[in-house]
């Protein structure tokens, strides 16, 4: 019998899944790898590792949607210049690596001997979450995408519609939700508790489903597709309610914005608000960085001790002006002004600009450096990437409630977040654009310089022409239906590295065909 290790299987994924031409393996080759729990445990750990390093890679839509006054680079991406977007050829390979690796577990866990039902559900649940999460990201980033049957059917796949991709994500996320316990009951193979918030739990799956249904309803409305958007919004609210009411885990809001920032800045401590996080394993090597590339893009003095205020004009990728932040937080009593920004009441002026300096993430990993004047070398912020936290779901429930005409619920949820911040409750004198826009602005205030969600927030609320720039302002319904809001089909889905065809049935989306 041919022996094959888990590492070999997953290496095969990374080498071949980008083109969806994974080599078939005789089922016998999996026997030894999945014969014992240690094998499936190793495969599951690899999925978590892939999610950690691949899922945060969302540079294009971070660039497009980020709330910032100036960007150091990529302004043509921000303007959605079609030839620039085509030219950068962003791949979906990494997400399909996770999908393949997850399917390997789903397809082969029956080979594992003496596995209890709880352990089987744990491993299957992690794999199903990996599938649901990746198809969700594909739906958000690429619209139409390939839905593979499993890890062993080898054929040329065409893309499936965005709604089919969303529904596939919902199916997998629902399976994971039904299999997994709340986070406090998650256990390692040796029976010890799992304390990080990256391993999927019932709460993580509820968060995924809340976002999936909100996305589904929004896309149905935005693109005028067949389907019941109201039903999708209702389902999203149900899953958000589970999180808020502690039905799927004991999550709670930090008491103040200051406490939230302290939790962000001390990842070794438990953040009561965190539902799903990408763990920063800074001890793995001297070359590891925080998974939160968004927050990293705002870092300057004083978090980076090797910089001075003068460096702010050239060093951070994203910059904010104090005037902009004063307008975003018009209520002088809003505690986020002084918690989220370093000494906000003090001017930080250089080169004619008065900067607001993000300060949610206050600690850094500094390595010794004998060459530098400071004796230190900045490596990274010292922070996990808290991808979903409880405040998100108060505001997501508010958003869906407002779309359903349930203003009382929407206002109540919006004001939970405002009250935590010490801001004036809705409606206030500053709420001049209506309830839905106030909820959107509250998301900006709450998640600024923290995550990559703003582009998706804009799409969900159809603020494309108001909040985006460049080509976005001229897109028609036909353009959007043709894939204009997502990335073009990557080259490596059609050809290998030498330009040889590997998939003759897959087709570029109609919007992007005119620019190829």
Order of alpha helices (4+ residues) and beta strands (2+ residues): alpha-alpha-alpha-beta-alpha-alpha-alpha-alpha-alpha-alpha-alpha-alpha-beta-alpha-beta-alpha-alpha-beta-beta-beta-beta-beta-alpha-alpha-alpha-alpha-alpha-alpha-alpha
